[in-house]
Amino acid sequence: MQNKNNQLIEYKPNIFYKLKELFKKIFFIKKSPEKEEIEVNAISQKSNEDFIESIVVKQDKEKQRLLNLKLKYDNDIISIKDISEKDIDLLIELYNEETEELNRDTMYRKNHIRKMLDELN
């Protein structure tokens, strides 16, 4: 609050505020966790970490290397002459896999649009 001279008015806690703070202190005391609770928390945290590690998609190093090589080639950082024959064959396979995946996705989307149009008609 401000008074007429634009100065802040000092807040003085009244009896209700003091009672409220007293009840907060009494009823909302933070209890220290016991040893069993700490062990349970540690076990659950460990199981959560294991679960997270199990669901993470891990790309193998070879595929990652090929994707990096593909990116460099697409951005003209390296030329076809700099890539070995084995890597070229692997890149061709990678391109084919990506093309097939895009074709599947395109077909799915076309079918989905057709179904939506059929439902509208």
N, C-alpha and C positions, 0 to 999 in steps of 0.2 A: 504494500500500500504506500501511497505517497500523500504527503500533506500539501498544503497550498504553496509552499516554497519549493516543491519538487524534491524534497528530502525524504529519504526512506524512514518509515516509522519502525522503531524497534519492536520486534515481536516478543511478547511476554507470554509464556505458556500458562494457560489457565488450569484450573483443577481437573477439568475433563481430559485435557491433553496429558497431564501427569498420570491420571488413572489409566488411561489407554496405554501409555508407555510401561507402566507397572505391570499390567496384565500381559503385555507382549513379552516382557522379561520373564514372567512366571510361566506362561503356558507355551512359549515358543523357544524353549531352551534347546540348543543344539547338543545332542548327546554324542559323545565320542564313539566311533564305531568299535565294536569289539573285535577280538582276534578272529572269530569265526566269520564274521561279516567281511573282513578284509580278505580272508582266504577264498570265500565265495566270489567276491568281486574279482580277485586275481584269476580264478579259474574261468569265470565267465568272460573276462577280458581276453584271456588266452584263447578260448574257444572262438570268440569273435574274430580275433586275428587269423586263426586257422581258417575260418569260414571265408573271410575276405580273400585270403591267399588262394583258396580253392576255386573261387568264382572269377578271379581275374583272368582275362584272356591273355595268354602268354604266346607271343609270336616267337617263333624260333629265330635264331640269329641269321640263318641263311635267308629266310624270307625277308627279314628286315634289311639285310644287305642288298637283296634284289630290289626292294622298294626304293631304297636310297639310290641305287644305280639307275633305276627307271626315272626317278625324279631328276637326277643329274642329266640324263640323256634327254628328257623332255624339255629341260631348260637350256639345252645346248651348252652345258658345262663340259661334257665329254662327247666325243664323236663315236661313231660305230667302230672306228678303227681301234679305239682304245679298249674295247670290250672283247673279251675272249669268246671263242666259239661256244664253249660250254655255257657261259653266262648269257649269250645271245639266245641259245635254245631255252634256257630257263626263263628268260624274259619273254620269249614268245609264248611259253606256257602260261606265264603270269598274265599276259595281255589276253590270252584266250579265256582264262578263268574269269577275268574281270568283264570281258565282253559277254560271256554266258550269264554271269550274274546280273549284268545290266539288262540283258534280254529277258531274263526271268522276271525282273522287277518291272520292266515295261509291260510285259504281258499281264502280270498281276494287276497293274494299275489300269490297263485297258479293260480287263474283265470287271474290275471294280466299278469303273465309270459306266460300263454297259449295264451292270446290275442296277446302279443308281438311276440311270435313264429309264430302264424298264419299270422300276418302281414308281417313277414319276408319271409314266404313261398309263 
